[in-house]
């Protein structure tokens, strides 16, 4: 997944403060690391229509994930060359859960059209998760296109302590230690990227 440079971070802080001593290796110094979801101004106010998502529940903070590592992409042919990717720190069994995709929970009406890190949590309820200005290691998961034949991890909805989350799960085959984890952001993502700069792709994060 190729990305544009991140704008200056200005997210609403998650409930758990960032501890510099517990940041993942290679985590960008300017970017907040989230151990719980952050909520947009709109979602910070209780909304009975969204009660099923339990966004205001106090869920235990999630520390850096020991299953993955953030590493620079140094292969010239890689679409994200010069940026970073997410790699397996150990063998990951097929169909096993890896980590959740943390970021700013927001309504679709609050979406940033320029973000390359926005995933839909519940389309019917109009809630998504954007990790452009803060998140966890999952934000470094690149798209598989141009990297390998198919994705080796998938995004899926799950519930953590009663709270709705987007999780990252290994696909049908084991991911070996040292392999890059790559998912699918959909054809629409790539069509949007091609249309932004006359067919070029921006680098960034």
NORWO-V789310 format. One line per field, one symbol per residue. ss: DSSP state (H for helix, E for strand, L for the rest). Layout:
ss=???
This chain:
ss=LLLLLLLLLLLLLLLLLLLHHHLLLLLLLLLEELLLLEELHHHHLLLHHHHHHLLLLLLLLLLLLLLEEEEELLLLLLLLLLLEEEEELLLELLLLEEEELLLEEEEHHHLLLLLLLEEEEELLLLEEEELLLEELHHHHLEELLLLLLLLLEEEEEEEELLEEEEEEEELLLLELLLLELEELLLHHHHHHHHHHELLELLLLL
